[in-house]
Structure formats: C-alpha cells, structure tokens
C-alpha cells in the first residue's frame, strides 16, 4: 500500500492523537475527540488535499501514488458536482418549466371561463368544463396546500441533513489548530496504530493555513452552494408537479440526484481507498470533558437543532405564500371546486355491502341476440 510508505516518519512526528478518557474535574487536562469522515466524494477530496498534496513532492520528485489520488479525487469530485448541476438544470428546463407553462395556461383558461369579469365564480361554467381539464387542474400539487406543504417540509428536512453534514465538517475544520510554518506539511495527518487490530488509522490533527483556505474554496463553499441550489430547485420541482403519482416519482428522482456523490464514490474509488477513508478521522484535542462542559456542548447542539427546526417549518410556508412562481398570486380559488370534483371521482359506487351494486343484465336486451 503506497499510502503506508510514509507512515513511519509521520507516526513519529509527535502529533499522533491518542484517545484518553478524561476524569471529572481534571483541571488543565485534555482529551481527543475523533470525528469520522463520511464516505462520499466531498470528504474524500478533503482528505486527499490534506494527506496527498504534502506528499506529492518528495526528494525533488513526484510521488506517483499521491499525485494520482489527488488528481483523481479532484476530477471525480468535479464530475459529481457537474452531474448534479446538469441534471437539475435539464430537469428545470425540459420538465419543470414545461409543467409550469401548462399549468399556468390551464389556470388562465379556468379564470376566463369559470369567473365573471368581476371575479365571481360561475358554478355552471365549472360544471361544464371538460373532465380532463378539471383533472389537469385539480391534480396539480400546488392546489393541495397541506399535502404540498408536507412534501416540501420533507424535502427541506433532507436538505437540512445535507447542510448539517457540511456544517459539521466546516466546524471540525475550524476546530483544528494551525500547523506552524516551522513544521512540515506532512504532519497535518498522522498515523496511529489500533492497539486491538494493529491497523493503521489516519488522524487529521492540524492544518496549514493555506490548506485551510484551499479546503474552504474548493470543498466547503461549493458544497454550501449546491445545497442551497438544490433546496430552491427541488422545492420548485415539487411545487410544479401536475399529478400525485408524478410527484412521488419526482421525489425519488430528487433523492437520486442528491445521492450522486455517494454513488460515484462507491463505484469509482478502489477498495483500498474506501477502506483507508473508513479508518480516517478528524482528531481534535479539547479540554477535559467535565459534566459542565458536556452540558454546555449539548445545549449548543440543541440550539442549532432548534434553529434548523424553525427553518424547516417556515421554509415551505414562506415559499408557497411568497416565493412560488408556479401560479403567481394563487389565492386558493381552486380549492373548493377541486375538492368537490375529486370527491366525486374518489367516492366508490359501493361501500361495505356489494349487494345490488353490480347488477347483471342491465345492458342486455332480447334483440341483442
């Protein structure tokens, strides 16, 4: 394994993280918190920047293994990001915009034929509207406010999960100390042998300032941007659906797009790299975990969770009431007519008892023979 070739000098650097259980009340004592690295392209790219870039150039020559993995990680991560953006873009242009155009035309026709110029609803005109036109309008997701609110809330929660994973990586990177300029960059990641399995575990224990800036620019900022883009584009995609069945299928399509980075990572990276990433952690030296410190950390975590919970509740409402452009200015004037229309379609002719519901011979006559 080419990655272990430099483990001897790295593990003797003096920065090797050793887990220690802190005793309550130990003044001035420290412990090491280990944070796992997620198995996806973004985290792999981060690890490659920290671990491979410092090792690419040694003794005035390139080390091919580290160079190969650094370039491969960058290209794969860029490809994963491009696939997500391209798919969402084409879905927007060739599916969402077409659905929005058709829905707005149907809604315009509805206003023209089922209302007076003063805006009074004409029950008879609505009854005379062809069933297929009613069905096209009444199955639109945006007509069913509670249902679409619930679906957008679930999508928002999914994007909150993506954001929180990115934020946690951001927070852990911020907690890593700067590696002094007098120390070589290879000491940002150290090798630690597991006492039980004798396996090599890689700990990211510090960052050079320039490496931190590189990670911000090429990992964290693009990840935050794609999360925000997917939140807006996915919410519009959901709101523009014209049928219940298509809505559920399109939600699966959105989940497929979000999972591209995990699929690409699992499909393209060799098994040795996947295994090594699973044994890589961000190791942060912190003050001893006294009961008061643990409580304060828990409270901070719940404060962040409360803010995200409030956002998850408010975002669907804000979008549907103020930001949606599927039917601009929609005032729920389809709710009543569509409720009656769908009730007629969804009420079965028979309920509980089948006696007399399905009679024989109603369409037969002696002349038919």
C-alpha positions in Angstrom: 0.0 0.0 0.0 1.6 3.2 -1.2 -0.1 5.3 1.5 1.7 3.4 4.3 5.1 4.0 2.8 5.4 7.3 4.7 3.8 6.1 7.9 7.0 5.6 9.8 8.1 9.2 9.7 4.5 10.5 10.1 3.7 8.5 13.2 6.9 9.7 14.9 6.1 13.4 14.3 4.9 13.9 17.9 1.4 14.9 16.8 -0.1 11.5 16.9 -3.5 11.6 18.6 -4.0 9.3 21.5 -7.5 8.8 22.9 -7.8 9.5 26.6 -10.7 9.3 28.9 -10.9 12.5 30.9 -11.7 12.3 34.6 -14.3 14.7 36.0 -12.6 17.7 37.5 -9.2 17.2 35.9 -8.0 20.8 35.6 -5.9 21.5 32.6 -6.2 18.0 31.2 -7.1 17.4 27.6 -8.8 14.7 25.6 -9.1 13.8 21.9 -12.4 13.7 20.1 -12.5 11.7 16.9 -14.9 12.5 14.1 -15.4 10.1 11.3 -15.1 11.1 7.7 -18.2 10.4 5.6 -17.8 8.1 2.6 -18.5 10.4 -0.3 -16.6 12.4 -2.9 -16.5 15.7 -1.0 -14.9 14.2 2.2 -12.6 12.1 0.1 -11.5 15.3 -1.7 -10.9 17.0 1.6 -8.8 14.1 2.9 -6.8 14.0 -0.4 -6.0 17.7 -0.1 -4.7 17.2 3.5 -3.0 13.9 3.0 -1.8 13.7 -0.6 -0.8 17.2 -1.5 2.0 17.4 1.1 3.4 14.0 -0.1 3.2 14.6 -3.9 6.6 16.2 -4.0 9.4 14.5 -2.0 13.1 14.5 -2.6 12.7 16.7 -5.7 10.4 14.2 -7.5 6.8 13.5 -7.7 5.4 10.5 -5.7 3.1 8.9 -8.3 0.7 7.3 -5.9 -0.2 10.5 -4.0 -0.2 12.5 -7.3 -2.6 10.0 -8.9 -5.0 10.0 -6.0 -5.0 13.8 -5.6 -5.8 14.4 -9.3 -8.3 11.5 -9.4 -10.1 12.9 -6.3 -10.3 16.4 -7.8 -11.7 15.2 -11.1 -14.2 12.8 -9.6 -15.5 15.4 -7.2 -15.8 17.9 -10.0 -17.6 15.4 -12.1 -20.0 14.6 -9.3 -20.8 18.3 -8.8 -21.2 18.8 -12.6 -23.6 15.8 -12.8 -25.8 17.2 -10.0 -25.9 20.7 -11.6 -26.5 19.4 -15.1 -29.3 17.1 -14.1 -31.1 19.7 -12.1 -30.7 22.3 -14.9 -32.1 20.0 -17.5 -35.0 18.9 -15.3 -35.8 22.6 -14.7 -35.6 23.5 -18.4 -37.3 20.5 -20.0 -39.7 19.3 -17.3 -40.4 21.9 -14.6 -40.7 24.9 -17.0 -42.9 22.9 -19.3 -45.2 21.8 -16.4 -45.3 25.4 -15.1 -46.3 26.7 -18.6 -49.0 24.1 -19.0 -50.4 24.7 -15.5 -50.5 28.5 -16.0 -52.3 28.1 -19.3 -54.9 25.8 -17.6 -55.3 28.2 -14.7 -55.7 31.1 -17.2 -58.4 29.2 -19.0 -60.1 28.4 -15.7 -60.3 32.1 -14.8 -61.5 33.1 -18.2 -64.4 30.6 -18.4 -65.4 29.9 -14.7 -65.5 33.5 -13.5 -67.2 36.8 -14.3 -65.0 39.9 -15.2 -65.7 41.0 -11.6 -64.2 37.7 -10.2 -67.4 35.9 -9.2 -67.3 32.2 -9.5 -69.7 30.5 -12.0 -70.7 27.1 -10.8 -72.4 26.1 -14.0 -69.4 27.1 -16.1 -67.2 25.0 -13.9 -69.6 22.0 -14.2 -69.5 22.3 -18.0 -65.7 22.3 -18.0 -64.4 19.0 -19.6 -63.4 16.4 -17.1 -59.8 16.1 -18.5 -59.4 19.9 -17.9 -60.7 19.6 -14.4 -58.4 16.7 -13.7 -55.4 18.5 -15.0 -56.0 21.5 -12.7 -57.2 19.6 -9.6 -54.3 17.1 -9.6 -51.7 19.9 -9.6 -49.7 19.7 -6.4 -49.9 23.4 -5.6 -53.7 23.1 -5.3 -53.5 20.9 -2.3 -51.8 23.2 0.2 -51.5 20.8 3.2 -50.2 18.0 1.0 -47.6 20.1 -0.8 -46.6 21.7 2.4 -45.8 18.3 3.9 -43.9 17.1 0.8 -41.8 20.3 0.7 -41.2 20.0 4.5 -39.8 16.5 4.0 -37.6 17.8 1.1 -36.4 20.7 3.3 -35.5 18.2 6.1 -33.5 16.2 3.5 -31.6 19.3 2.5 -31.1 20.3 6.2 -29.4 16.9 6.6 -27.1 17.7 3.7 -26.4 21.2 5.1 -25.7 19.8 8.6 -23.2 17.3 7.3 -21.4 20.2 5.5 -21.6 22.4 8.6 -20.2 19.7 10.8 -17.2 19.3 8.5 -16.8 23.0 8.5 -17.0 23.2 12.3 -14.5 20.4 12.7 -12.1 22.0 10.3 -12.4 25.3 12.2 -11.5 23.5 15.4 -8.3 22.1 14.0 -5.2 24.1 15.1 -2.8 25.7 12.6 0.3 23.8 12.0 3.3 26.1 12.5 5.3 27.1 9.4 8.3 25.5 11.0 6.7 22.1 10.8 6.4 20.1 7.6 3.0 19.9 6.0 3.1 16.1 6.2 2.4 16.4 9.9 -1.2 17.5 9.2 -2.2 13.9 9.1 -0.6 11.3 11.4 -0.7 7.5 11.5 -2.0 5.8 14.7 -1.9 2.0 15.1 -5.0 0.4 16.6 -3.9 -1.5 19.7 -6.5 -4.2 19.1 -6.3 -4.8 15.4 -2.8 -3.3 14.6 -4.5 -1.5 11.7 -3.3 2.0 10.6 -5.7 4.7 11.4 -5.1 8.2 9.9 -5.8 11.2 12.1 -6.1 14.7 10.7 -4.7 16.7 13.6 -3.9 20.2 12.2 -3.9 22.2 9.0 -1.6 24.6 7.4 -3.3 28.0 6.9 -3.0 27.8 3.1 -4.5 24.3 3.1 -7.4 25.5 5.3 -8.1 28.3 2.7 -8.0 25.7 -0.1 -10.5 23.5 1.6 -12.8 26.5 2.2 -12.7 27.4 -1.5 -12.8 24.0 -3.3 -14.8 21.9 -0.8 -16.9 23.9 1.7 -18.1 26.8 -0.5 -19.2 24.6 -3.5 -20.9 22.2 -1.1 -22.9 25.0 0.6 -23.7 26.4 -2.8 -25.0 23.1 -4.3 -27.1 22.5 -1.1 -28.7 25.9 -1.5 -29.3 25.4 -5.2 -30.9 22.0 -4.6 -33.2 23.4 -1.9 -34.6 26.1 -4.3 -34.6 24.0 -7.4 -36.1 20.9 -5.7 -38.8 23.0 -4.0 -39.9 24.4 -7.3 -39.7 21.0 -8.9 -42.1 19.6 -6.2 -44.5 22.6 -6.4 -44.8 22.3 -10.2 -45.9 18.7 -10.3 -49.2 18.1 -12.1 -50.3 14.8 -10.6 -49.9 12.8 -7.4 -48.2 9.9 -9.0 -45.7 12.1 -10.8 -45.0 13.9 -7.5 -43.9 10.8 -5.7 -41.8 9.6 -8.6 -40.1 13.0 -8.9 -39.3 13.0 -5.2 -37.4 9.7 -5.8 -35.6 11.4 -8.7 -34.5 14.3 -6.4 -33.2 11.7 -3.9 -31.3 10.1 -6.8 -29.7 13.4 -7.7 -28.6 14.1 -4.1 -27.0 10.7 -3.7 -24.8 11.0 -6.8 -21.7 11.8 -4.8 -22.1 8.7 -2.6 -22.8 6.5 -5.7 -19.8 7.9 -7.6 -17.5 7.4 -4.6 -18.7 3.8 -4.0 -18.5 3.0 -7.7 -15.2 4.6 -8.9 -12.8 4.5 -5.9 -10.7 1.4 -5.3 -11.4 -0.8 -2.3 -8.1 0.2 -0.7 -9.0 3.9 -0.7 -12.5 3.2 0.6 -11.1 1.2 3.5 -8.5 3.8 4.2 -11.1 6.6 4.3 -13.2 4.5 6.8 -10.1 4.5 9.0 -9.5 8.2 8.7 -10.8 10.6 11.4 -10.5 14.3 12.3 -8.8 14.3 15.7 -9.4 17.4 17.8 -7.7 18.0 21.1 -10.2 19.5 23.5 -10.3 20.4 27.3 -11.3 17.5 29.5 -15.0 16.7 29.3 -16.3 17.8 32.7 -20.0 17.4 33.4 -20.5 21.2 32.9 -18.6 21.1 29.6 -20.7 18.2 28.3 -23.9 20.0 29.3 -22.8 23.2 27.6 -21.9 21.3 24.4 -25.3 19.6 24.4 -27.1 22.9 24.9 -25.3 24.4 21.9 -26.2 21.4 19.8 -29.9 21.7 20.7 -29.8 25.4 19.9 -28.6 24.7 16.4 -31.2 22.0 16.1 -34.0 24.4 17.2 -32.9 26.9 14.6 -32.9 24.3 11.8 -36.3 23.0 13.0 -37.8 26.5 12.8 -36.3 26.9 9.3 -37.8 23.5 8.3 -41.2 24.6 9.4 -41.2 28.1 8.0 -39.5 27.5 4.6 -42.4 25.6 3.0 -44.9 28.3 4.2 -42.7 31.2 3.0 -42.1 29.6 -0.4 -45.7 28.7 -1.0 -47.1 32.0 0.2 -44.4 34.5 -1.1 -41.8 32.9 -3.4 -43.5 30.3 -5.6 -43.8 31.2 -9.3 -45.7 28.1 -10.4 -49.0 30.1 -10.2 -48.0 33.6 -9.2 -50.6 35.2 -6.9 -52.5 32.0 -6.5 -55.3 32.6 -3.9 -56.6 29.1 -3.4 -59.6 29.6 -5.6 -59.3 26.1 -6.9 -59.6 24.5 -3.5 -63.4 24.4 -3.2 -64.3 23.3 -6.8 -61.5 20.8 -6.9 -62.4 19.3 -3.6 -66.0 18.6 -4.9 -64.7 17.3 -8.2 -62.2 14.9 -6.7 -64.7 13.7 -4.1 -66.9 12.6 -7.0 -64.1 10.8 -8.6 -62.8 9.2 -5.4 -66.1 8.0 -4.0 -66.7 4.4 -4.9 -70.2 3.4 -6.0 -70.4 0.7 -3.4 -69.3 0.7 0.3 -69.3 -2.2 2.7 -72.0 -4.2 1.0 -71.8 -5.4 -2.6 -75.5 -6.5 -2.7 -77.2 -4.8 -5.6 -74.1 -2.7 -6.5 -73.1 -4.7 -9.6 -76.4 -6.0 -11.2 -76.4 -8.4 -14.1 -78.0 -7.8 -17.5 -78.6 -4.1 -17.4 -77.2 -3.7 -20.9 -78.8 -6.7 -22.4 -81.9 -6.9 -24.5 -83.5 -9.8 -26.4 -82.8 -8.0 -29.7 -79.1 -8.2 -28.9 -79.1 -11.9 -29.8 
